[in-house]
């Protein structure tokens, strides 16, 4: 059970680092959830455990376990995300996990059932001293969900969608599969989570209902338009027309802001350099005037998605000043360092009175490749042998 950093770094001569956390998280530690924190450390969750990992010192700081032995990684994946880093929350990182399962990972999978209920619990924790001491905040989904997706929207909310109410991921290895599906009871309707509201008032189920089961191997992602693309579902090993067949249809979900007059902006920079400022020209929606305008500027990484895990998904709100209502010019402050928003392609959007603009693409950082440690890379290759993709250390 090891971590490895890419590109290779000299802190361990380019070699993988043993992780007691991952070893302790067996038997269900596939697709661990990881988020880079503003501190430069990494939040990691697997099975029913969580920690903060300092990759420079290799120190693992354990966090409280998920309650009720809820498991949140494959094959009992919960919908998970790093919540928006905003001015209001002082960019304090918080994590959210909704759903998962309390199935026993020590039992033989053939004794498990496709009809075992998933979890309804949402776990949320602020990753600062006070938040960790307080432990997990607990909320309840309207319906149980496993294999769900959590999608950040530019107005700072979280769409939780896809998945099933019972069972688990995988193909035909529980004792009562549905066709080959290890899960049953598709969740046809998403819920919207507003992290800024009081506990107990954050979850809204006033969302449209789909007619398409979206279970194992389904995905959802934000688009630059502000719509959500929902696609996939392959709960059988091969293409099939059995119950919960392989799904080729795509759907587009339009959040409420898509039906409102939206702001626009131009002068989007090609690069956003750390600790610098850049200008935008912002045009508010028709009928919205400066004195009634609540404006925020966000940059987002939409991430990539597999097996219910949204990797690299991120939203950070930027400071702005000197808005000129006569010409719309506004000065925006970039993230101070890569730990707040890693370098790479990103999307920038302006949100006025809760309504986001269409996003435009930019690059955070100078666009150059990350630093390369030739000595560490050479050492990694020296002690590595592989055949047909297998790597032996």
KOLLUMVO-184888 format. One line per field, with one value per residue (C-alpha): x negated, y, z; residue number from 1. Coordinates in nm, 2 decimals, padded with zeros to 4 digits. Example, Ala and Ser with C-alpha at 12.3 -4.5 7.8 and 13.67 -1.06 7.14 Angstrom:
! residues 2
px = (-01.23, -01.37)
py = (-00.45, -00.11)
pz = (00.78, 00.71)
pos = (1, 2)
This chain:
! residues 393
px = (00.00, -00.20, -00.18, -00.39, -00.45, -00.47, -00.69, -00.95, -01.08, -01.40, -01.22, -01.21, -01.45, -01.15, -01.03, -00.68, -00.62, -00.45, -00.12, 00.01, 00.33, 00.40, 00.30, 00.54, 00.81, 00.82, 01.03, 01.20, 00.94, 00.96, 01.00, 00.91, 01.05, 00.77, 00.78, 00.49, 00.54, 00.43, 00.17, 00.00, 00.10, 00.34, 00.67, 00.72, 01.02, 01.06, 01.31, 01.44, 01.12, 00.98, 00.65, 00.43, 00.11, -00.21, -00.39, -00.71, -00.75, -00.54, -00.34, 00.02, 00.25, 00.56, 00.90, 01.22, 01.36, 01.69, 01.98, 02.17, 01.88, 02.01, 01.77, 01.72, 01.48, 01.52, 01.73, 01.94, 01.86, 02.01, 02.07, 01.78, 01.62, 01.40, 01.65, 01.59, 01.31, 01.47, 01.41, 01.69, 01.54, 01.19, 01.08, 01.09, 01.12, 01.42, 01.51, 01.85, 01.94, 02.30, 02.41, 02.19, 02.27, 02.24, 02.18, 01.92, 01.59, 01.46, 01.73, 01.69, 01.85, 02.07, 02.25, 02.34, 02.67, 02.78, 03.07, 02.87, 02.97, 02.71, 02.64, 02.84, 02.58, 02.39, 02.06, 01.91, 01.59, 01.39, 01.03, 00.89, 00.82, 01.18, 01.35, 01.14, 01.20, 01.58, 01.57, 01.81, 02.13, 02.41, 02.70, 02.95, 03.02, 03.39, 03.30, 03.01, 02.74, 02.43, 02.22, 02.34, 02.16, 02.11, 02.08, 01.98, 02.18, 02.04, 02.29, 02.12, 02.38, 02.33, 02.54, 02.56, 02.68, 02.67, 02.62, 02.84, 03.03, 02.91, 02.61, 02.27, 02.04, 01.92, 02.05, 02.24, 02.04, 02.31, 02.54, 02.84, 02.73, 02.99, 02.87, 02.51, 02.56, 02.45, 02.69, 03.06, 03.30, 03.16, 03.17, 03.35, 03.35, 03.06, 03.05, 02.90, 02.68, 02.62, 02.31, 02.39, 02.72, 02.78, 02.76, 03.09, 03.17, 02.89, 03.05, 03.32, 03.49, 03.67, 03.49, 03.62, 03.65, 03.48, 03.62, 03.27, 03.10, 02.74, 02.56, 02.22, 01.98, 02.21, 02.07, 02.18, 01.98, 02.02, 02.00, 01.88, 02.24, 02.34, 02.53, 02.46, 02.38, 02.50, 02.41, 02.30, 02.41, 02.26, 02.37, 02.29, 01.95, 02.03, 02.27, 02.62, 02.99, 03.07, 03.21, 02.99, 02.84, 02.54, 02.65, 02.54, 02.79, 02.67, 02.88, 02.82, 02.96, 03.02, 02.99, 03.23, 02.98, 02.99, 03.34, 03.24, 03.07, 02.70, 02.40, 02.12, 01.76, 01.46, 01.08, 01.04, 00.66, 00.47, 00.28, 00.35, 00.02, 00.00, 00.01, 00.08, 00.39, 00.58, 00.87, 01.21, 01.48, 01.81, 02.16, 02.43, 02.77, 03.02, 03.19, 02.92, 02.75, 02.42, 02.58, 02.79, 02.51, 02.36, 02.07, 01.82, 01.55, 01.46, 01.22, 01.30, 01.14, 01.42, 01.20, 01.23, 01.47, 01.45, 01.62, 01.81, 01.49, 01.46, 01.08, 00.93, 01.28, 01.23, 01.38, 01.21, 01.36, 01.12, 01.09, 01.18, 01.18, 01.21, 01.52, 01.60, 01.97, 01.92, 01.72, 01.75, 01.38, 01.28, 00.95, 00.92, 00.66, 00.52, 00.47, 00.16, 00.00, 00.05, 00.19, 00.50, 00.55, 00.30, 00.15, 00.33, 00.63, 00.92, 01.26, 01.34, 01.69, 01.85, 02.15, 02.39, 02.68, 02.64, 02.64, 02.32, 02.20, 02.09, 01.74, 01.43, 01.11, 00.78, 00.45, 00.36, -00.02, -00.27, -00.17, -00.52, -00.57, -00.62, -00.98, -01.16, -01.40, -01.63, -01.82, -01.50, -01.36, -01.68, -01.68, -01.31, -01.39, -01.70, -01.51, -01.20, -01.13, -00.80, -00.64, -00.31, -00.23, -00.32, -00.57, -00.79, -00.98)
py = (00.00, 00.29, 00.65, 00.77, 01.12, 01.22, 01.36, 01.18, 01.38, 01.36, 01.34, 00.96, 00.92, 00.89, 00.57, 00.49, 00.56, 00.30, 00.41, 00.26, 00.44, 00.26, -00.07, -00.01, 00.08, -00.26, -00.43, -00.14, 00.12, 00.14, 00.48, 00.67, 01.02, 01.29, 01.67, 01.91, 02.15, 02.52, 02.41, 02.20, 01.88, 01.63, 01.51, 01.13, 00.91, 00.54, 00.28, 00.44, 00.63, 00.97, 01.15, 01.45, 01.35, 01.56, 01.43, 01.62, 01.45, 01.15, 01.21, 01.07, 01.26, 01.05, 01.22, 01.09, 00.78, 00.81, 00.74, 00.41, 00.24, 00.40, 00.31, 00.58, 00.42, 00.15, -00.07, 00.14, 00.49, 00.80, 01.12, 01.34, 01.68, 01.95, 02.23, 02.57, 02.78, 03.12, 03.46, 03.40, 03.08, 03.24, 02.96, 02.70, 02.36, 02.15, 01.81, 01.65, 01.28, 01.18, 00.82, 00.51, 00.18, 00.00, -00.34, -00.55, -00.55, -00.85, -01.08, -01.28, -01.07, -01.37, -01.34, -00.97, -00.87, -00.63, -00.54, -00.42, -00.05, 00.21, 00.49, 00.81, 00.99, 01.30, 01.36, 01.71, 01.84, 02.16, 02.07, 02.32, 02.27, 02.36, 02.16, 01.85, 01.88, 01.91, 01.60, 01.51, 01.71, 01.47, 01.53, 01.30, 01.25, 01.22, 00.87, 00.63, 00.65, 00.46, 00.52, 00.88, 01.18, 01.52, 01.81, 02.16, 02.44, 02.79, 02.94, 02.74, 02.46, 02.08, 01.86, 01.50, 01.27, 00.91, 00.59, 00.33, 00.29, -00.06, -00.29, -00.20, -00.16, -00.45, -00.74, -01.05, -01.14, -01.09, -01.38, -01.22, -00.99, -00.81, -00.94, -00.88, -00.57, -00.58, -00.29, -00.23, 00.06, 00.34, 00.69, 00.88, 01.22, 01.44, 01.66, 02.00, 02.08, 02.44, 02.46, 02.81, 02.73, 02.61, 02.24, 02.07, 02.32, 02.25, 01.97, 02.04, 01.76, 02.00, 01.86, 01.70, 01.32, 01.12, 00.80, 00.66, 00.44, 00.58, 00.32, 00.16, 00.35, 00.65, 01.01, 01.37, 01.69, 02.06, 02.23, 02.58, 02.68, 02.60, 02.29, 01.94, 01.66, 01.32, 01.01, 00.64, 00.34, -00.01, -00.23, -00.54, -00.68, -00.66, -00.47, -00.61, -00.54, -00.70, -00.52, -00.21, -00.24, -00.05, 00.31, 00.53, 00.82, 01.15, 01.40, 01.77, 01.91, 02.28, 02.43, 02.71, 02.98, 02.87, 03.02, 03.36, 03.67, 03.61, 03.83, 03.83, 03.93, 03.96, 04.02, 03.68, 03.63, 03.35, 03.29, 03.37, 03.41, 03.34, 03.64, 03.88, 04.07, 04.08, 04.28, 04.18, 04.38, 04.27, 04.33, 04.26, 04.11, 04.35, 04.54, 04.48, 04.79, 04.84, 04.93, 04.61, 04.39, 04.10, 03.99, 03.71, 03.58, 03.21, 02.98, 02.61, 02.28, 02.06, 01.76, 01.41, 01.14, 00.76, 00.51, 00.77, 00.97, 01.33, 01.38, 01.73, 01.91, 02.24, 02.59, 02.89, 03.24, 03.53, 03.87, 04.17, 04.55, 04.87, 04.79, 05.07, 05.08, 05.31, 05.06, 04.74, 04.71, 04.52, 04.41, 04.05, 03.90, 03.57, 03.27, 03.33, 02.99, 02.65, 02.48, 02.70, 02.61, 02.38, 02.49, 02.39, 02.46, 02.62, 02.79, 03.14, 03.27, 03.58, 03.53, 03.82, 03.79, 03.41, 03.38, 03.27, 03.38, 03.13, 03.03, 03.10, 02.89, 03.01, 02.86, 02.90, 02.94, 02.99, 02.68, 02.52, 02.16, 02.09, 02.07, 01.76, 01.59, 01.39, 01.22, 01.09, 00.98, 00.79, 00.62, 00.52, 00.36, 00.19, -00.01, -00.06, -00.36, -00.41, -00.66, -00.61, -00.31, -00.48, -00.29, -00.45, -00.26)
pz = (00.00, -00.13, -00.25, -00.55, -00.66, -01.03, -01.16, -00.94, -00.65, -00.45, -00.11, -00.15, -00.44, -00.67, -00.51, -00.37, 00.00, 00.22, 00.37, 00.69, 00.63, 00.30, 00.46, 00.75, 00.50, 00.34, 00.21, 00.05, -00.04, -00.42, -00.58, -00.26, -00.25, -00.24, -00.23, -00.23, 00.06, 00.08, 00.33, 00.06, 00.25, 00.10, 00.24, 00.18, 00.25, 00.19, 00.32, 00.65, 00.73, 00.66, 00.72, 00.62, 00.45, 00.46, 00.16, 00.24, 00.59, 00.50, 00.82, 00.83, 01.06, 01.12, 01.12, 01.29, 01.10, 00.91, 01.14, 01.16, 00.97, 00.64, 00.36, 00.10, -00.16, -00.42, -00.44, -00.21, -00.35, -00.19, -00.38, -00.26, -00.32, -00.18, -00.11, -00.26, -00.12, -00.07, 00.07, 00.32, 00.46, 00.45, 00.21, 00.49, 00.31, 00.39, 00.25, 00.18, 00.14, 00.07, 00.07, 00.05, 00.24, 00.57, 00.40, 00.57, 00.37, 00.56, 00.42, 00.11, -00.17, -00.28, 00.06, -00.02, -00.17, -00.44, -00.22, 00.09, 00.14, 00.08, 00.33, 00.35, 00.56, 00.45, 00.63, 00.62, 00.80, 00.80, 00.79, 01.04, 01.41, 01.52, 01.25, 01.31, 01.68, 01.62, 01.40, 01.12, 01.07, 00.99, 00.75, 00.58, 00.21, 00.11, -00.03, 00.02, -00.25, -00.36, -00.67, -00.68, -00.83, -00.67, -00.92, -00.82, -00.99, -01.04, -00.80, -00.52, -00.49, -00.52, -00.74, -00.61, -00.89, -01.03, -00.84, -00.68, -00.35, -00.28, -00.35, -00.48, -00.78, -00.99, -01.20, -01.09, -00.79, -00.52, -00.46, -00.62, -00.91, -01.13, -01.46, -01.39, -01.18, -00.82, -00.75, -00.77, -00.73, -00.95, -00.81, -01.09, -00.93, -00.81, -00.51, -00.47, -00.17, -00.06, 00.17, 00.28, 00.45, 00.80, 00.87, 00.81, 00.53, 00.28, 00.08, -00.18, -00.38, -00.61, -00.91, -01.23, -01.25, -01.53, -01.68, -01.74, -01.47, -01.41, -01.21, -01.24, -01.48, -01.50, -01.49, -01.46, -01.52, -01.54, -01.88, -01.95, -02.04, -01.68, -01.77, -01.63, -01.87, -01.74, -01.93, -01.91, -01.71, -01.78, -01.49, -01.70, -01.80, -02.17, -02.39, -02.32, -02.34, -02.01, -01.71, -01.65, -02.00, -02.13, -02.17, -02.46, -02.42, -02.28, -02.08, -02.01, -01.68, -01.66, -01.31, -01.23, -01.32, -01.68, -01.71, -01.58, -01.74, -01.70, -01.67, -01.94, -01.94, -02.17, -02.15, -02.01, -01.97, -02.14, -01.82, -01.45, -01.27, -00.90, -00.67, -00.96, -01.06, -01.39, -01.53, -01.66, -01.83, -01.67, -01.80, -01.54, -01.64, -01.78, -01.50, -01.24, -01.13, -00.94, -00.60, -00.61, -00.75, -00.54, -00.75, -00.72, -00.95, -00.94, -01.12, -01.15, -01.24, -01.37, -01.30, -01.46, -01.35, -01.31, -01.08, -00.89, -00.81, -00.93, -00.95, -00.93, -00.91, -00.75, -00.71, -00.56, -00.52, -00.60, -00.43, -00.66, -00.62, -00.82, -01.01, -01.25, -01.32, -01.62, -01.83, -01.62, -01.56, -01.24, -01.10, -00.99, -00.75, -00.86, -00.62, -00.40, -00.46, -00.64, -00.32, -00.35, -00.72, -00.89, -01.23, -01.55, -01.75, -01.57, -01.62, -01.50, -01.44, -01.30, -01.07, -01.01, -00.76, -00.77, -01.15, -01.32, -01.66, -01.93, -01.83, -02.03, -02.04, -01.91, -01.77, -01.41, -01.39, -01.67, -01.86, -01.83, -01.73, -01.36, -01.23, -01.33, -01.09, -01.32, -01.04, -00.87, -01.20, -01.28, -00.94, -00.99, -01.33, -01.19, -00.93, -01.14, -01.37, -01.55, -01.78, -01.96, -01.74, -01.41, -01.20, -00.94, -00.67)
pos = (1, 2, 3, 4, 5, 6, 7, 8, 9, 10, 11, 12, 13, 14, 15, 16, 17, 18, 19, 20, 21, 22, 23, 24, 25, 26, 27, 28, 29, 30, 31, 32, 33, 34, 35, 36, 37, 38, 39, 40, 41, 42, 43, 44, 45, 46, 47, 48, 49, 50, 51, 52, 53, 54, 55, 56, 57, 58, 59, 60, 61, 62, 63, 64, 65, 66, 67, 68, 69, 70, 71, 72, 73, 74, 75, 76, 77, 78, 79, 80, 81, 82, 83, 84, 85, 86, 87, 88, 89, 90, 91, 92, 93, 94, 95, 96, 97, 98, 99, 100, 101, 102, 103, 104, 105, 106, 107, 108, 109, 110, 111, 112, 113, 114, 115, 116, 117, 118, 119, 120, 121, 122, 123, 124, 125, 126, 127, 128, 129, 130, 131, 132, 133, 134, 135, 136, 137, 138, 139, 140, 141, 142, 143, 144, 145, 146, 147, 148, 149, 150, 151, 152, 153, 154, 155, 156, 157, 158, 159, 160, 161, 162, 163, 164, 165, 166, 167, 168, 169, 170, 171, 172, 173, 174, 175, 176, 177, 178, 179, 180, 181, 182, 183, 184, 185, 186, 187, 188, 189, 190, 191, 192, 193, 194, 195, 196, 197, 198, 199, 200, 201, 202, 203, 204, 205, 206, 207, 208, 209, 210, 211, 212, 213, 214, 215, 216, 217, 218, 219, 220, 221, 222, 223, 224, 225, 226, 227, 228, 229, 230, 231, 232, 233, 234, 235, 236, 237, 238, 239, 240, 241, 242, 243, 244, 245, 246, 247, 248, 249, 250, 251, 252, 253, 254, 255, 256, 257, 258, 259, 260, 261, 262, 263, 264, 265, 266, 267, 268, 269, 270, 271, 272, 273, 274, 275, 276, 277, 278, 279, 280, 281, 282, 283, 284, 285, 286, 287, 288, 289, 290, 291, 292, 293, 294, 295, 296, 297, 298, 299, 300, 301, 302, 303, 304, 305, 306, 307, 308, 309, 310, 311, 312, 313, 314, 315, 316, 317, 318, 319, 320, 321, 322, 323, 324, 325, 326, 327, 328, 329, 330, 331, 332, 333, 334, 335, 336, 337, 338, 339, 340, 341, 342, 343, 344, 345, 346, 347, 348, 349, 350, 351, 352, 353, 354, 355, 356, 357, 358, 359, 360, 361, 362, 363, 364, 365, 366, 367, 368, 369, 370, 371, 372, 373, 374, 375, 376, 377, 378, 379, 380, 381, 382, 383, 384, 385, 386, 387, 388, 389, 390, 391, 392, 393)
